[in-house]
């Protein structure tokens, strides 16, 4: 099954904290880190307890699926006269897939490589491997990096407790595009509270909700479908720019069907990402 390729890592465990009440009129500035800030990105995606089912003229087959993918990336930006270049150095991209209890371990196609991005005509970052062509899974991974770099989670303005805003969860859209070309994906964030982190700094706690899906008719007449729902929390440190953690959990359902049979998979998801300033960027 190709469902292992649908997963992109983006979320992380929450800090234990104490609540910091705000005055009713007080606003909190929520914005993404300075684009020139060097960042370390640590991500993990787990799909434990997944299952797939295939039906055709020969009968019915079921598989159990567990998938874990972890990444460590250093992100740097190099300003220049034409808008700058973003570099992602992928130090680790490990994938463990277990089908019916039999594990398989491999590295992602970009592990050990450096991907570079420039803005296209639409103003979005597009990644490539300098001096090389990327095909298949590696090309999909580059698209996912672009979806993450263009994420724009935060509104870039002051918001009040209880206020919500829409955001484009591009990293989830890229994952669904493995099965359907134009999935509809919506994301909503809501500022729940401001509290003190364990080290005494202030952090915003933001609730996140993502829903998406779509369908596509394939060349052979089969219908492919994908659908996901995720919810979780984003914490943004207000005193240490560039420090944030996201955790999402939910499920991913995919499937194809035609007159000859069907194949479907249901994958529980736990996704985490920790973003922190990279004090000594590696070149």
N, C-alpha and C positions, 0 to 999 in steps of 0.2 A: 504494500500500500504506500501511496505517496504522502500520507498525512503527516509524516514526520517533518516534511518540508514546509508545512503550513505555519509552524510555530516560530515566533520571534520573541526574543526576550526583552521585556521592558519593565519589572516591578521589584519591591524590597520590603523587609520586615520593619514594623513601626517602632518608634522610640517610646519608652515609658516616660510619661510626662505629668506635669501638674497644670491645671487650667489657669489661664490668665484672662480674667474678664476684661472686656473693653467697654468704654463708654458708648452709649447708644449712637452717638454721632461720629465716633472715631472710625477712620478708614485705614485700610492696610494696602500698601503698594505691593502688587504681585506682578512680577515681570520675569522673563527668562534671563539667564545669565548673559553678560556681555559676550557677543559673538567671538571676541578675541581672547576670551578666557580659555586656558587649557584645562581640559577636564578628563577625569578617569571615570569610565563607565563599566560597572560590574552588573551583569544581568544573569538571570536564571529563569528558565521556563520548565515547568514540570507538568506532565500529563500522565498521572498515575490512575490506573483502573479503567483505561480506555478499552473499547471493544469495537470490533468490526464484524459485519455479517455480509456474506455474498450468497446470492441465489441465482441459479440458472437451470438449464435443462437437466444437468447432471445431479442437482441436489442443492444442499445448503451447507455452507461452511462458516464457522465462527472462529475469531482470533481474539486473544487478549493482547492489549498494547500498553506498554509503559514507555514514556519518552522523557528524557532529561537533557536539556541543552544549557550550557553555561558559556558565557563570553566575558573576556576582559579586553577592553579597548581603551587606548589613549587617543584623545581628540585634541588636535591643535589647529590653529588658524594662522595663516601667513598673509598679512595684508599686502596688497599691491595696488597699482594704478587702475586695474580693471576689476576691482571688487573683491579680491582676495581668493585664497585657496584653502579649503578645509582638508585636513588629513586625518584619517582613522587608521591607527596601527593596531591590528588585531593580534594580540599576544596569545589569546586562548579562545578556541571555539570548539568545545567538546560535545559530542552527541552520543548518548547511550540509548539505544532502542532495544526493548525486550518484547519479542513476539512469542506468545505461548510459553513464557518462562525461559526462552533462549536469548541471552543478551548479545548485542552487537555494539562495538564501540568504534567510533570513527571521529575524524576531525572535519570541521566545516571547510569548504573550499577556499576560504579566505584566511585561514589560520596561518600566522607567520608572515602575512603580507600587509602592505600599506595601500589603502584605497584613498584616492584623492578626488575632491569634488569642486566644481565651479557652478555658479548660477547659470541656469538656462534662460531663454528669452522670457519665460513666464515668472522669473524671479525665484525659482526653486533650485536647491542644491542637487546636482546629479553626479553620481560617483562612477569612477572607472579605475582600472588598474594601469598605471603608467607603463607603457611599453608592452602591454599584453592584452589579449582579448579574453573576455569572460563569457562562458557559455553555460547553459543548463542551470544547475543549482547555484553556481558562483554568480551568475547573472542575476538570479533571484535574490541572492544575499545582498548584492549591491543595491538593488531596488529597495530592500528593507532598510539598509543604512540611510538611503535617501529619505525614506518615510520617517525615520527617527530624527534625522537632522532638521527636517522641515516640520517638526511636531507642533510648535507654538501652543504649549499647554496653557500658559498663563496669559491673562488679558492685557498686560502691559499698562495697567492703570490702578488707581486706588479703588478698593471694593469694601463693602460693609459685611459684617457677619450676617450669614443667611442669604447673601447675594449669590446668584448663579450665572454662568455664562456657557456658551457653546464652544467646543473646540473640535478640531479635525483630528481624529485618531488615525493618522496616516499609516502608522505601523501596523494597525489591525487591518486597514483596508488592503495593504500590500499582501498580508497573509491570506485574506479571502480571495484575492485575485489569482491565487494558484488554481482555483477551481472555477471562478466566475469572473468575467472580464470587467464588469461594472457594478460592483457591489454597492449597496446603499449603507453607509455607516454614519452614525451620529454619536457624539460624545457630549456629556454635560458634566460640568464641575460646579461645586457649591462650597463656599467658604463656611466651614462649620464652626471653627473657633481658633483663637490664638492661645498658645500655651508655652510653658517653659520646658526646654529639653533638659536632659540629664546634666548637661554642662552649664546650665543657667541661661543659655541663649534663647531667644524667642523663635518660635516656629509656627507657621500657619498649618492647620489641619484642614484638608480639602477632600470632600467626598467626590468620587468619580463614578460615572455610569457610562457604559458603552453598549450599544446594540447595533447589529449589522447583519446583512445577508443579501442573497440574490440568487438568481438562477440563470442558466445558459443552455441553449440547445446546441449540441455538438454536431459535427459533420455527419456522423452515422445516425442521427436522429435521437440519440440519447439525451436526457435532460440531466444536467449537473446542478446541484444545489449546495449552498453553504450558508450557515447561520451561526451567529455567536451572540452571547450575552455575558458581560463582565461587569463587576462592581468592586470597588476598593477605595483606597485612601492614598492621597499624595500629601507628603509633608515637605514644606519648603522652609528652610532656615532663613529668617529675616535678618539676622545679624551676620551671617556668613554666606555671601553671595556664591552661587554655584553649588550649594549643598542641598540636595533634595533626594527623597526616597519615594518610590511608588510601589504599591502592592495591589494586584488585581486577581480576582478568582472568578471562575465561571465555567463555561463549557463551549465547545466547538462541535457542531454537527455538520457533516458533509456526506454527500451521496451522489450516485449516478444511477439512472434507470432507463431501460428501453424495453422493447417487446421481448427480448431474450432473457432479461433478468435484471438484477440490481446489486449495488454494492453500497453499503452505508457504514459510517464510523461515528461514534460518539466519544468525545475526548474531554474529560474534566481538565480544567486548566488552572494552574497557579503560576502567576507571572510576577517577577520582581526585578527592579532595577535600582541601583544606587549610583547617583551622580555626585562627584565631589571634585573640588579644585585639584588640579594636577600641579603641585608646587614645583616639581623638577621635571618638565616635559622631556620625553625621550624623542630624539630626532632620528 
